[in-house]
Amino acid sequence: MKQSLICSLLAVILFLPACASLHGPVEEPEVTLADMQVVDIKPFEAVVKISLRVMNPNDVALPVDGVRCDLNIDGKHFATGIGNAHTEIPAYGMGLVPVTVYASTIKMFSSALAMLQGMNNGQGPPEQIHYELNGSIRLGSGFGRSIPFKNKGEFALDLQHP
């Protein structure tokens, strides 16, 4: 009995590293901000739906089980959120992953007020808004780990349309 227990434990110990190496090393996907829409504004928080574009540089599909992210705008923390949309990013392909983030309305209004004050001081509206996206993608189906991501970019603030 003792010998079979030791053999079973030894088999498990030898089998686990083989499972972990099935997929080999995974190159980090590139994650960018693809879209942002305000869903709801409450007295203390705004609910914003963002879409993350995930580009997979690997020769295997990446099963995404969840995402955690922080969004900074113009160097200031804007929103934090998580998403649990299960999707698969094809090998050498890309996909969109939705994430709901929550932002403080107080911070949003103070940023808008600072922008308006800058416009009143003759600076004009900013042409570009800079953002920084930080977080991690949780991989499932045998990968069982999180991959961190970080991306910086900018988007235009279009004040011409009603």
N, C-alpha and C positions, 0 to 999 in steps of 0.2 A: 504494500500500500504506500509506504513511504517512498519507495523507488519510483512508482508511477507518478506521484505528486511532484517529485523532483524533476522527472522527465518532462512532465507537462509544463512546469514553470520554466524550464530551460527552453522548451520549444516556443513558448510565448515570448521570452526574452530575445530569442534569435529571430522570431517572426516579425516583431514590431519594427525594428530598423528597416527591414525589407519593405514593409508597407509604407513607411515614411519616405522611402526613396523612389516609390513608384512614379511620381511626377517629376522627380529631379528638381533642380533649382528653378525657381520661378522669378522671371524678370518682372520688376515693378511695372504695373500698367500706368499710362499717363492719364491723369484725371483733370478735366477742365470744367469750368462753369459754362453750361450750354444755355440755360434759361432760368429766369426768376420771375415769379408771379406772386403778388400779395393775395392771399386767400381770405384773410379776416383781420380786422383791426379791433382790438379790445382796449379798454382803458390802460392796461399796463403791458400788454404784449401784442405783437403782430405775428400772425401765422403766415409764413412764406413758403411756397413750394418751389424748390429748385430742382433742376435736372442736371445731373453730372454726366458728362461724356467720358466714357471709359474706353481707352484704346488698349487692346491686348497685344503686346509684342511677342507673345509666346506661341509655340507650336501646338499647344493644347488649349482647349476652351477653359475659361475660368468661371466656375459656378459661384456667383455672388449671393451670399446669404444675408448680408447686412452692411450698412455704411454708417459711420459716425463722422461728423465734420463740424468744423468751426469756420465761420466766414468773417473776415475782417474787411472793412471798406475804408479806404483812405487812411490806413494805419490804425483804425480803431475797431475794437470787437463789435461786430454787428449782430451775429446770430449763431446759435448752436442747434444742432439737430441730429436725428438718427432716422434711418430708414430700414425697413426689413423686407423690401421687395426682392423676392427670389428671382434672379435672372441669370442667364448664361451669356457671357461675352465670348463670341467665337474666336478660335485661334486666328491670329493676324487680322482681327476684326474689331468692331467697336459696337457699343450699345449705350443707351441712355438709362440712367438709374435715378428714379425719383427719390427725393429726400425732403421731409418736412422739417423746416428750421423755425426757431422761435427767436424773435428779436424784441428787445425792450422798446416800447413806443416812446419812452422818455428820451432814450438815446437817439432814436430816429428823429424826433422833433428837434432835439438840440443840434443835431448835425444839419438838419434843414435850415434851422435858424442861423447857424454859423455860415452856411452857404449864402443865405439871403443877405446877411450883414456884409459879407465879402462883396456881393454884387452891389450893395448900396455904397460901398467904399470905392467904387469904380473898377473893381477887379473883373466884373462880368462873371457869367456862369462858367463853371469848369467845363472844359471840352471833353475830358475823359475822367471817369471814376476808376480808381485803382482798387483792385481786390486781391486778397490772399486767401487761399483755401487750404486748410489743413485737416487731416483726418486719417481714417483707416478703412479699408475694405475687408470685411470678414469673408473668407473663402470657405466653402463647404465641400461636400462629396469627396472625402479623402485628403483634401489639402489641410483642413483643420487649423488654419492660422489666419492672422490678420496681416495685411500689407499696408504700411503707411504711405500716404501721399501728401504732396505739397505742391501748390501751383500758384503762380501770380499772373495777373492779367489786367486788362482794363476794358471798360465798355463805355460807349457814348451815352451821355445824358441828353436825350432829345426833348428840349423844352418848346419846340416849335408846334407840336401837335397838341390839340385840345384833349 
